């Protein structure tokens, strides 16, 4: 089987690795450089909390377990950090209701009266702890998956935009901007923000919702944050020794109105400093704005489009959480032809014509 995977972010790398591992002849084409899109600008928290409906919660929980298995199989898996999350809310009763729902679904959560984060923190007397959560270095993991794919014979073609897709009687032709023409039995659209254009070229539709996000890398010399901190106002996670990464949903929503980046940076730091006061005086190492991959409706688009034999999609928000799992399951579906029941709620949903 010959396969072309469009996109060398974490999702494309995961699918390509599993296809190549199963014996397929794989070519990975990437319009830019590997992991330079959404993969390179992501908070990359491993979590299934607040992931709904229930089918989506289960998929994210399985994605977390897949990360743990992958790390356990890999010596020196320096991308995987299962540090747990401290969940905060100004409304403890509302947080308690959510916690009860997720605990009933089997999600490990516990109320703790003493939690040491590292730097001096302003925490309520009791916090909700999610011990199985963590974060990954998405760029490092993507590189690892691409290396594994190439060991199994895959070819990575960076800076190779796809400009044409054509379906023949039994195969696909993929044409790139450099004039290269690739033949494939299978095309996997894992192009992130570029996925709608690839879908249109294949003869279907895939809509994404705009989702800009601001990330701040901040230096806190001599300190180490032990857990992720997540609240409705701000999320803070470790980012290696002496650094943290910060994001905020309310600040991200202000990106849409054209607010000044310096003003947004100060707003984000101020929100974070309400939890970790040291951050009020911290040095911003790097502000970055990325675009999340948000399929319309919020749920992933994974699997075959029946009207287009050989064409598959692997496009999702929470792509970092889901990539290793989706890579394995989608590759198994492609190789064996057997559909995985847990992916049924997330099949491609092309918009009706007209």
Secondary structure as GFF3:
##gff-version 3
##sequence-region A 1 354
A	DSSP	beta_strand	2	6	.	.	.	ID=ss1
A	DSSP	alpha_helix	10	21	.	.	.	ID=ss2
A	DSSP	beta_strand	25	29	.	.	.	ID=ss3
A	DSSP	three_ten_helix	38	40	.	.	.	ID=ss4
A	DSSP	beta_strand	45	46	.	.	.	ID=ss5
A	DSSP	alpha_helix	54	73	.	.	.	ID=ss6
A	DSSP	beta_strand	80	81	.	.	.	ID=ss7
A	DSSP	beta_strand	85	87	.	.	.	ID=ss8
A	DSSP	alpha_helix	92	104	.	.	.	ID=ss9
A	DSSP	beta_strand	110	112	.	.	.	ID=ss10
A	DSSP	beta_strand	127	130	.	.	.	ID=ss11
A	DSSP	beta_strand	134	136	.	.	.	ID=ss12
A	DSSP	alpha_helix	138	151	.	.	.	ID=ss13
A	DSSP	beta_strand	155	157	.	.	.	ID=ss14
A	DSSP	beta_strand	162	167	.	.	.	ID=ss15
A	DSSP	beta_strand	172	176	.	.	.	ID=ss16
A	DSSP	beta_strand	181	184	.	.	.	ID=ss17
A	DSSP	beta_strand	186	189	.	.	.	ID=ss18
A	DSSP	three_ten_helix	192	194	.	.	.	ID=ss19
A	DSSP	alpha_helix	195	202	.	.	.	ID=ss20
A	DSSP	beta_strand	212	219	.	.	.	ID=ss21
A	DSSP	beta_strand	228	230	.	.	.	ID=ss22
A	DSSP	beta_strand	235	238	.	.	.	ID=ss23
A	DSSP	beta_strand	243	247	.	.	.	ID=ss24
A	DSSP	alpha_helix	249	255	.	.	.	ID=ss25
A	DSSP	alpha_helix	261	273	.	.	.	ID=ss26
A	DSSP	three_ten_helix	277	281	.	.	.	ID=ss27
A	DSSP	beta_strand	283	291	.	.	.	ID=ss28
A	DSSP	beta_strand	301	304	.	.	.	ID=ss29
A	DSSP	beta_strand	311	315	.	.	.	ID=ss30
A	DSSP	alpha_helix	319	336	.	.	.	ID=ss31
A	DSSP	three_ten_helix	341	346	.	.	.	ID=ss32
###
